[in-house]
Amino acid sequence: MSAAAPIGVLGAGAWGTALAAVLASEGRQVLLWAREEAVVAEINRAHRNEAFLPDVVLPASVAATVTIADLAPLPVVLAVTPAQFLATTLSALGDGRRDLVLCAKGIEAGSGRLMLDVAREAMPAAAFAVLSGPTFAREVAMGLPTAVTLACTGGRAQWQRLSPVIARRNLRPYYSQDAIGAEIGGAVKNVLAIACGVVAGLGLGENARAALIARGFAEMTRFGAALGGQAETLAGLSGLGDLVLTCASPASRNYSLGLALGQGMRAEQALAGKLSVAEGAHTAPVLVAIAAKRGISMPIAGAVARLLAGEAPAAAVVADLLARPLTAESDAARRHETLAGKVRR
């Protein structure tokens, strides 16, 4: 791959724009696709994207286009469109032998597909990687230090191609082969961030928030293991790291949604009129459906899904969680208790 080859970025929301900014920070050419003509015009004219990432000046080496076919010849493309639009976006881009780096965090509603499955169907000739971790777009665009997981389905050979393309002085990727684990961490943490926002909105305190993060991480780990993810991945940047970041700050769209729900707003009100997508709102129902089908216990995710569906107010949902039967903290302890009971009998 030529060192001068531009990097393609699909999606000029906050995260896509931030990635374009950091990837272009050392002079590399970046071609950023957006569907909004006004956004493209502003980026090319003023090097800004005020609609999605205000007050950030983009490097001159970032160019924008509304023509998705312009990215088709590029050897590396980062897909940063919202999870629910990934299939249609990749279909418009077309198949080809390229490295496609998946940066959306979610599960496709209706089908229950991970982004890897969506991409493989749309672009069977491509090689896939997942970029995920604790990343607030504005901080990345400002050049503040950030570490992420780069999970390569093509192993070390793909990592050797991609890591020089993505790594920058203040953006440090860590290698993994566990793309499924990286995907699940990013998707599930969005749902748990909504739950943490609810806790804040109800004024339940820091003890409750810490407990929810710990118990939510247990749900993430159970779900990840059932789908083939590795515990080490979920305990790393793309799982626990991302969870801690987004469960504590209104800068997270998902946390802000939960905060509004906890303060008594209905889901449709909290979501109305937003330019950016709170992916957890789409992920929660399908996540709960997959968990139920596989027999995976995810009470916190289930509570979030109930809230989003308007089945009960936030206080009632939290009360139901607190009224659940007392049990052992870890799955291992529960298995030990079950085995011990069988031995005693």
C-alpha positions as CSV (number, residue, x, y, z in Angstrom):
1,M,0.0,0.0,0.0
2,S,1.4,3.4,-1.0
3,A,2.3,5.6,1.9
4,A,0.5,8.4,0.1
5,A,-2.8,6.6,-0.4
6,P,-5.7,8.5,1.3
7,I,-7.6,7.0,4.1
8,G,-11.4,6.8,3.6
9,V,-13.9,7.6,6.4
10,L,-17.5,6.7,5.9
11,G,-19.7,9.0,8.1
12,A,-19.1,12.6,9.1
13,G,-20.8,12.6,12.5
14,A,-18.9,13.5,15.6
15,W,-16.8,10.3,15.7
16,G,-16.2,10.1,12.0
17,T,-15.1,13.7,11.9
18,A,-12.8,13.2,14.9
19,L,-11.2,10.1,13.4
20,A,-10.6,12.1,10.1
21,A,-9.0,14.9,12.1
22,V,-6.6,12.7,14.0
23,L,-5.7,10.5,11.0
24,A,-4.9,13.7,9.0
25,S,-3.0,15.3,11.9
26,E,0.4,14.3,10.5
27,G,-0.4,15.3,6.9
28,R,-2.0,12.1,5.6
29,Q,-4.8,12.7,3.1
30,V,-8.2,11.7,4.4
31,L,-11.4,11.6,2.3
32,L,-14.5,11.9,4.5
33,W,-17.9,11.0,3.2
34,A,-21.1,12.6,4.4
35,R,-24.6,12.4,3.1
36,E,-25.4,16.1,4.0
37,E,-24.3,18.5,1.3
38,A,-24.1,21.4,3.8
39,V,-21.7,19.4,6.0
40,V,-19.4,18.6,3.0
41,A,-19.4,22.2,1.8
42,E,-18.5,23.5,5.3
43,I,-15.6,21.0,5.7
44,N,-14.2,21.8,2.3
45,R,-14.6,25.6,2.7
46,A,-13.9,26.3,6.4
47,H,-12.4,23.0,7.7
48,R,-15.1,22.8,10.3
49,N,-18.1,20.5,11.0
50,E,-20.2,22.8,13.3
51,A,-23.2,20.5,13.1
52,F,-21.6,17.5,14.6
53,L,-18.2,18.5,16.1
54,P,-18.4,22.3,16.8
55,D,-15.3,24.5,17.5
56,V,-12.8,21.9,16.1
57,V,-10.6,23.0,13.2
58,L,-9.9,20.1,10.8
59,P,-6.5,19.7,9.1
60,A,-6.3,21.0,5.6
61,S,-5.6,17.4,4.4
62,V,-9.2,16.4,5.2
63,A,-11.4,16.6,2.2
64,A,-15.2,15.8,2.2
65,T,-17.4,14.3,-0.5
66,V,-21.1,13.4,-0.9
67,T,-20.2,10.8,-3.5
68,I,-19.6,7.5,-1.8
69,A,-18.1,6.0,-4.9
70,D,-15.1,8.4,-4.4
71,L,-14.0,6.1,-1.5
72,A,-14.4,2.8,-3.5
73,P,-10.8,2.7,-4.8
74,L,-9.2,3.4,-1.4
75,P,-7.3,0.5,0.2
76,V,-8.4,1.4,3.8
77,V,-11.8,2.6,4.7
78,L,-13.2,3.3,8.2
79,A,-16.9,2.7,8.5
80,V,-18.2,5.2,11.1
81,T,-21.9,5.4,10.1
82,P,-24.5,4.5,12.8
83,A,-24.9,0.8,13.2
84,Q,-28.5,0.8,11.9
85,F,-27.3,2.3,8.6
86,L,-24.2,0.3,8.0
87,A,-25.8,-2.3,5.7
88,T,-27.2,0.3,3.2
89,T,-24.0,2.4,3.4
90,L,-21.7,-0.5,2.6
91,S,-24.0,-1.7,-0.2
92,A,-23.7,1.8,-1.8
93,L,-19.9,1.7,-1.4
94,G,-19.7,-1.7,-3.2
95,D,-17.5,-4.7,-2.6
96,G,-13.7,-4.7,-3.2
97,R,-10.4,-6.0,-1.9
98,R,-9.8,-3.5,0.9
99,D,-9.3,-3.2,4.7
100,L,-12.6,-2.2,6.2
101,V,-12.3,-1.0,9.8
102,L,-15.7,-1.1,11.6
103,C,-16.1,1.8,14.1
104,A,-19.8,1.6,14.8
105,K,-20.9,0.2,18.1
106,G,-24.2,-1.6,18.0
107,I,-26.3,-4.6,17.0
108,E,-28.6,-4.4,13.9
109,A,-32.2,-4.1,15.0
110,G,-34.5,-6.7,13.6
111,S,-31.8,-9.1,12.4
112,G,-29.7,-9.2,15.6
113,R,-26.5,-9.1,13.5
114,L,-23.2,-7.8,14.7
115,M,-21.5,-5.3,12.5
116,L,-19.0,-7.9,11.4
117,D,-21.9,-10.1,10.0
118,V,-23.4,-7.1,8.3
119,A,-20.1,-6.2,6.7
120,R,-19.3,-9.7,5.6
121,E,-22.6,-10.0,3.7
122,A,-22.2,-6.6,2.0
123,M,-18.5,-6.9,1.2
124,P,-17.3,-10.5,1.1
125,A,-14.0,-9.6,-0.6
126,A,-12.9,-7.2,2.1
127,A,-10.7,-7.9,5.2
128,F,-12.3,-6.7,8.4
129,A,-11.1,-5.1,11.6
130,V,-12.9,-3.5,14.6
131,L,-11.7,-0.3,16.1
132,S,-13.2,0.3,19.6
133,G,-12.4,1.7,23.0
134,P,-12.9,4.6,25.4
135,T,-13.2,7.5,23.0
136,F,-15.0,10.8,23.3
137,A,-14.9,12.3,19.8
138,R,-14.0,15.9,20.9
139,E,-11.0,14.7,23.0
140,V,-9.7,12.6,20.1
141,A,-10.1,15.6,17.7
142,M,-8.3,17.8,20.1
143,G,-5.3,15.4,20.1
144,L,-5.7,14.3,23.7
145,P,-4.1,10.9,24.5
146,T,-6.4,8.0,23.6
147,A,-5.9,4.2,23.5
148,V,-8.1,1.8,21.5
149,T,-8.4,-1.8,20.6
150,L,-7.8,-2.7,16.9
151,A,-9.1,-6.2,16.5
152,C,-8.0,-7.7,13.2
153,T,-9.7,-10.7,11.7
154,G,-6.7,-11.2,9.4
155,G,-4.3,-11.6,12.3
156,R,-0.8,-10.1,12.5
157,A,-0.5,-9.6,8.8
158,Q,-3.5,-7.3,8.8
159,W,-2.3,-5.5,12.0
160,Q,1.0,-4.8,10.2
161,R,-0.9,-3.1,7.4
162,L,-3.3,-1.2,9.5
163,S,-1.5,-0.1,12.6
164,P,0.8,2.4,10.8
165,V,-2.3,3.8,9.1
166,I,-4.2,4.4,12.3
167,A,-1.6,5.0,15.0
168,R,-0.7,8.6,15.7
169,R,1.3,10.3,18.5
170,N,-1.8,10.6,20.6
171,L,-3.9,7.7,19.3
172,R,-2.4,4.4,20.3
173,P,-4.0,1.1,19.0
174,Y,-3.5,-2.2,20.8
175,Y,-3.6,-5.4,18.8
176,S,-6.3,-8.1,19.2
177,Q,-7.6,-10.9,17.1
178,D,-10.9,-11.0,19.0
179,A,-13.2,-8.9,16.8
180,I,-16.3,-10.4,18.3
181,G,-15.3,-9.4,21.8
182,A,-14.4,-5.9,20.7
183,E,-17.8,-5.5,19.0
184,I,-19.8,-6.8,21.9
185,G,-18.0,-4.6,24.4
186,G,-18.8,-1.5,22.4
187,A,-22.4,-2.5,21.8
188,V,-23.3,-3.6,25.3
189,K,-21.6,-0.6,27.0
190,N,-24.0,1.7,25.2
191,V,-27.0,0.1,26.9
192,L,-25.3,0.1,30.3
193,A,-24.4,3.8,29.9
194,I,-28.2,4.5,29.5
195,A,-28.7,2.7,32.8
196,C,-26.0,4.7,34.6
197,G,-27.6,7.9,33.3
198,V,-30.9,6.7,34.8
199,V,-29.2,6.2,38.2
200,A,-27.9,9.8,38.0
201,G,-31.2,11.2,36.9
202,L,-32.9,9.5,39.9
203,G,-30.3,10.9,42.2
204,L,-29.4,7.4,43.5
205,G,-25.7,8.3,44.3
206,E,-22.2,7.1,43.4
207,N,-22.6,3.8,45.3
208,A,-25.4,2.8,43.1
209,R,-23.5,3.9,39.9
210,A,-20.5,1.8,40.9
211,A,-22.6,-1.2,41.7
212,L,-24.4,-0.9,38.3
213,I,-21.1,-0.7,36.4
214,A,-19.8,-3.8,38.2
215,R,-23.0,-5.8,37.7
216,G,-23.3,-4.5,34.1
217,F,-19.8,-5.6,33.3
218,A,-20.8,-9.1,34.5
219,E,-23.7,-9.0,32.0
220,M,-21.4,-7.9,29.3
221,T,-19.0,-10.7,30.1
222,R,-21.7,-13.4,30.1
223,F,-23.1,-12.2,26.8
224,G,-19.7,-11.9,25.2
225,A,-18.7,-15.4,26.3
226,A,-21.9,-16.9,24.9
227,L,-21.3,-15.3,21.5
228,G,-17.6,-16.3,21.3
229,G,-15.8,-13.3,22.7
230,Q,-12.8,-13.5,25.0
231,A,-12.9,-12.4,28.7
232,E,-9.6,-10.7,28.2
233,T,-11.0,-8.5,25.5
234,L,-14.1,-7.5,27.5
235,A,-11.8,-6.6,30.5
236,G,-9.8,-4.4,28.2
237,L,-10.2,-1.1,26.4
238,S,-13.1,-2.0,24.2
239,G,-15.1,-3.5,27.1
240,L,-14.5,-2.3,30.6
241,G,-12.5,0.8,29.5
242,D,-15.2,2.0,27.3
243,L,-17.9,1.2,29.9
244,V,-16.1,3.3,32.6
245,L,-15.8,6.3,30.3
246,T,-19.4,6.4,29.1
247,C,-21.0,5.6,32.4
248,A,-19.9,8.8,34.1
249,S,-20.2,11.7,31.7
250,P,-23.0,13.7,30.0
251,A,-20.6,13.8,27.0
252,S,-21.9,10.3,26.3
253,R,-25.1,10.4,24.2
254,N,-26.3,7.2,25.8
255,Y,-25.6,8.5,29.4
256,S,-27.5,11.7,28.5
257,L,-30.4,9.7,27.3
258,G,-30.5,7.7,30.5
259,L,-30.2,10.9,32.5
260,A,-33.3,12.3,30.8
261,L,-35.2,9.1,31.4
262,G,-34.3,9.1,35.1
263,Q,-35.6,12.7,35.3
264,G,-39.0,11.6,34.0
265,M,-38.8,12.3,30.3
266,R,-40.2,9.7,27.9
267,A,-37.9,8.0,25.5
268,E,-39.4,9.6,22.4
269,Q,-39.1,13.0,23.9
270,A,-35.5,12.4,24.9
271,L,-34.6,11.2,21.4
272,A,-36.5,13.8,19.4
273,G,-34.6,16.3,17.4
274,K,-31.1,14.9,18.0
275,L,-28.6,15.0,15.2
276,S,-26.4,12.3,16.8
277,V,-27.6,8.8,17.5
278,A,-27.7,7.2,20.9
279,E,-26.9,3.7,19.7
280,G,-27.9,2.0,23.0
281,A,-31.6,2.9,22.3
282,H,-31.6,0.7,19.2
283,T,-29.3,-2.0,20.7
284,A,-31.2,-2.6,24.0
285,P,-34.3,-4.4,22.6
286,V,-32.4,-6.7,20.3
287,L,-29.7,-7.3,22.9
288,V,-32.4,-8.5,25.4
289,A,-34.0,-10.6,22.7
290,I,-30.8,-12.4,21.9
291,A,-30.0,-12.9,25.6
292,A,-33.5,-14.4,26.2
293,K,-33.1,-16.7,23.3
294,R,-29.8,-18.0,24.6
295,G,-30.7,-18.1,28.2
296,I,-28.3,-15.3,29.3
297,S,-29.2,-13.4,32.4
298,M,-29.1,-9.6,31.7
299,P,-31.5,-7.9,34.1
300,I,-29.9,-4.4,33.7
301,A,-30.2,-4.5,29.9
302,G,-33.7,-5.8,30.3
303,A,-34.6,-2.9,32.6
304,V,-33.2,-0.4,30.0
305,A,-35.3,-2.0,27.3
306,R,-38.4,-1.7,29.5
307,L,-37.8,1.9,30.1
308,L,-37.2,2.7,26.4
309,A,-40.5,0.9,25.6
310,G,-42.3,3.0,28.1
311,E,-43.5,-0.1,30.1
312,A,-42.8,1.5,33.5
313,P,-41.3,4.7,34.9
314,A,-37.6,4.7,35.9
315,A,-38.2,4.5,39.7
316,A,-40.4,1.4,39.2
317,V,-37.9,-0.3,37.0
318,V,-35.1,0.3,39.5
319,A,-37.3,-1.0,42.3
320,D,-37.8,-4.2,40.4
321,L,-34.1,-4.6,40.0
322,L,-33.5,-4.1,43.7
323,A,-36.3,-6.6,44.5
324,R,-34.7,-9.5,42.5
325,P,-33.8,-12.6,44.5
326,L,-30.5,-12.5,46.5
327,T,-27.8,-14.6,44.9
328,A,-24.1,-15.1,44.6
329,E,-22.0,-12.3,43.0
330,S,-20.2,-14.4,40.4
331,D,-21.3,-17.0,37.9
332,A,-18.5,-19.3,39.2
333,A,-19.9,-19.0,42.7
334,R,-23.4,-19.9,41.5
335,R,-22.1,-22.9,39.6
336,H,-20.2,-24.0,42.8
337,E,-23.4,-23.7,44.9
338,T,-25.4,-25.7,42.4
339,L,-22.7,-28.4,42.2
340,A,-22.4,-28.5,46.0
341,G,-26.2,-28.9,46.3
342,K,-26.2,-31.8,43.9
343,V,-23.4,-33.5,45.9
344,R,-25.3,-33.0,49.2
345,R,-28.4,-34.5,47.7
